[in-house]
Amino acid sequence: MKGKQRSYLKSIANGIEPALQIGKSGLKSGVLDQIDDLLEAREIVKIKILNNCMEDKNDILSEICDQLEAEYVQSLGNKIVVYRESEENKRIELPK
């Protein structure tokens, strides 16, 4: 992903609320399925990692990106943003 594309996605992510919270149970397959569904529907997802989560934020981020073929956009504090182009619900047109 190019810098211009990442900046564009950051500007979109700035205006959205976290769609999902990851808590004490961490990143289980059910949570990954939810993130997968959200990425297919919205293409960009903001996730809040609660303070009681035992897993490291960077480990969670890398697992989401690896398992779901998503791309890292940004992380601010306890929030992360990931993007994956939807096959059926194309909503975001990235600049070239």
C-alpha positions as CSV (number, residue, x, y, z in Angstrom):
1,M,0.0,0.0,0.0
2,K,1.3,3.4,-1.0
3,G,1.7,6.3,1.5
4,K,-1.1,8.3,-0.3
5,Q,-3.5,5.4,0.0
6,R,-2.7,4.9,3.7
7,S,-3.2,8.6,4.4
8,Y,-6.6,8.5,2.6
9,L,-7.6,5.5,4.7
10,K,-6.5,7.2,7.9
11,S,-8.7,10.2,7.0
12,I,-11.7,7.8,6.6
13,A,-10.8,6.0,9.9
14,N,-10.7,9.2,11.8
15,G,-14.5,9.7,11.4
16,I,-15.6,6.2,12.4
17,E,-16.2,4.6,15.8
18,P,-14.7,1.2,16.8
19,A,-16.9,-1.6,15.4
20,L,-15.5,-4.3,17.7
21,Q,-13.8,-4.7,21.1
22,I,-11.3,-7.3,22.0
23,G,-11.3,-8.1,25.7
24,K,-10.1,-10.6,28.2
25,S,-10.7,-13.6,26.0
26,G,-8.4,-12.2,23.3
27,L,-8.5,-13.1,19.7
28,K,-10.5,-16.3,19.3
29,S,-11.8,-17.7,16.0
30,G,-15.3,-16.2,16.6
31,V,-13.7,-12.8,16.9
32,L,-11.8,-13.4,13.7
33,D,-15.0,-14.4,11.9
34,Q,-16.7,-11.2,13.1
35,I,-13.7,-9.1,11.8
36,D,-13.8,-11.0,8.5
37,D,-17.5,-10.2,8.1
38,L,-17.0,-6.5,9.0
39,L,-14.2,-6.2,6.5
40,E,-16.3,-7.7,3.8
41,A,-19.2,-5.3,4.6
42,R,-17.2,-2.1,5.3
43,E,-13.7,-2.6,3.9
44,I,-12.2,-0.6,6.8
45,V,-12.6,-1.5,10.5
46,K,-11.5,0.2,13.7
47,I,-11.0,-2.2,16.6
48,K,-10.6,-1.2,20.3
49,I,-8.4,-3.4,22.4
50,L,-9.6,-3.3,26.0
51,N,-7.1,-2.9,28.9
52,N,-8.0,-6.3,30.3
53,C,-6.8,-8.0,27.1
54,M,-3.8,-10.3,28.0
55,E,-2.5,-10.4,24.4
56,D,-0.1,-7.8,23.0
57,K,-1.7,-5.2,20.6
58,N,1.0,-5.9,18.0
59,D,0.5,-9.7,18.1
60,I,-3.3,-9.2,17.7
61,L,-2.7,-6.8,14.7
62,S,-0.3,-9.2,13.0
63,E,-2.6,-12.2,13.5
64,I,-5.5,-10.3,12.0
65,C,-3.5,-9.2,9.0
66,D,-2.1,-12.7,8.4
67,Q,-5.3,-14.7,9.0
68,L,-7.6,-12.4,7.1
69,E,-5.3,-11.0,4.4
70,A,-6.0,-7.5,5.7
71,E,-3.6,-4.5,5.6
72,Y,-2.5,-2.4,8.5
73,V,-3.6,1.2,8.3
74,Q,-2.8,2.7,11.7
75,S,-2.8,2.1,15.5
76,L,-3.4,4.9,18.0
77,G,-3.3,4.0,21.7
78,N,-5.5,1.0,22.2
79,K,-7.2,1.2,18.8
80,I,-6.1,-0.4,15.5
81,V,-7.4,0.1,12.0
82,V,-7.3,-2.5,9.2
83,Y,-8.4,-2.5,5.6
84,R,-9.2,-5.2,3.1
85,E,-10.8,-4.6,-0.3
86,S,-14.2,-6.2,-0.5
87,E,-15.0,-8.5,-3.4
88,E,-18.7,-7.9,-3.4
89,N,-19.3,-4.6,-1.5
90,K,-16.7,-2.2,-3.0
91,R,-17.1,1.1,-1.2
92,I,-13.7,2.7,-1.0
93,E,-11.9,3.8,-4.1
94,L,-8.2,4.2,-3.2
95,P,-6.2,6.9,-4.9
96,K,-3.5,5.7,-7.3
